[in-house]
């Protein structure tokens, strides 16, 4: 009999050893060593979540909110460590989303069984 937990632990080890995770962890260490860069990332994430929340609610962000995020994005692009961290974070996120999709499809977990 297949033990799903054993496969989950194997997947966890593979993720931990993946190039995407290694790149993310290295980039994260650089960011954590630079308080100003870490603050920029946290602020960027906060603003992203605020805008996503508005979108989920069916609301349009204000021009001020859009401009604030754009200004922050411009500043972030000027810092190679922050830029690399966000790119690594995105690549790891894509990998995780792919895994969730594969697992969801395996058990027909779509809403409404579509």
N, C-alpha and C positions, 0 to 999 in steps of 0.2 A: 504494500500500500504506500502511496506517495504521501510524504509529510510536507505539507505546504509551508510550514514554518522553516524547514530545512532549506527549501528553495528561496524563501524570503531572506534568510541569513546569507545564502550564497549571492543573491542579488545585491544585498547591502554591502558585502565585501567587494563585489565587482564595482559598485558605484564608488566606494571609498577609494579604490585603486584606479579609477578612471582618469584619463587625462583632463577631462572637464573639471573634475573635483580637485585634482592637483593644482591646476591653473587657478581655480577659484580660491583655494586655500592660501596659495602664495600671494595672490592679489589682496585677499582679505588681510593678511598679516601686514602688508605694506600700508594699507589704509588705517588699520588699527594703531600703527606706529605714528601716524600723522593726525593729531586731533582735529586740525582744520579740515583735512580731507574727509575724515570720518563724519564730521558735522555736515559737510556738503552732501555726502551720500545719504545720511539720515534725513536731511531736509528735502532732498530730491525724492526719496521714497515717500515721505509724508505728503508732499504735494501730488505725487502720482496717485496715491491712495485717495486723496481728497477728490481729485478729478474723476477717478474711476467710480467712486461712490456716487458722485453727481450723475455720471453716465448711467449707472445702474438704476438710479431713481428717475431716469428720463429727463433730467435737467441739463441745461447747457451751462458750462462754466462761464464765468464773467470774463470780460476782456482783461481785467486786472489779474485774475487767476492764470489765464493763458500766458500773459506777458511775464508774470512772475516765474512761471515754470520755464519759459523760453530763456529768460535772463540767467536763471540758475543752470540751465542746460549749456548755455554759452560758456559760463564760468567753468563748469565741469569739464567741458571739452578742452579747456586750456591746461588741465592737470592730467598728465599722462597716467599717473597712478590711479586716479579716480576713473578715468576713461577705461583703463584696462580692467579695473574691478567690475565696472558695470557691464562690460562686454563679457567677462568671464561669468558673471552672475547670470547673464542672459543665456549663454551657452549651456550652463548647468540647468537652468530652468527649462530650456527646450528639451534637454535629455529627460528630465523628470516628467514633463508633459507627455513625451513619447511613451514613457513607461506606463504612466497612468492610462493613456489611451489603449495601449496593448492589453493591459490588465482588464480594463473596463470592457473592451470588446470580447475578451475571453469568457466573460460571464454575462454578456449581454446586459450591461449596466446602464444603457442609455435611458433617459427619461422617456417613458411611454413605450419602451421596447422598440423604438424606431431604428 
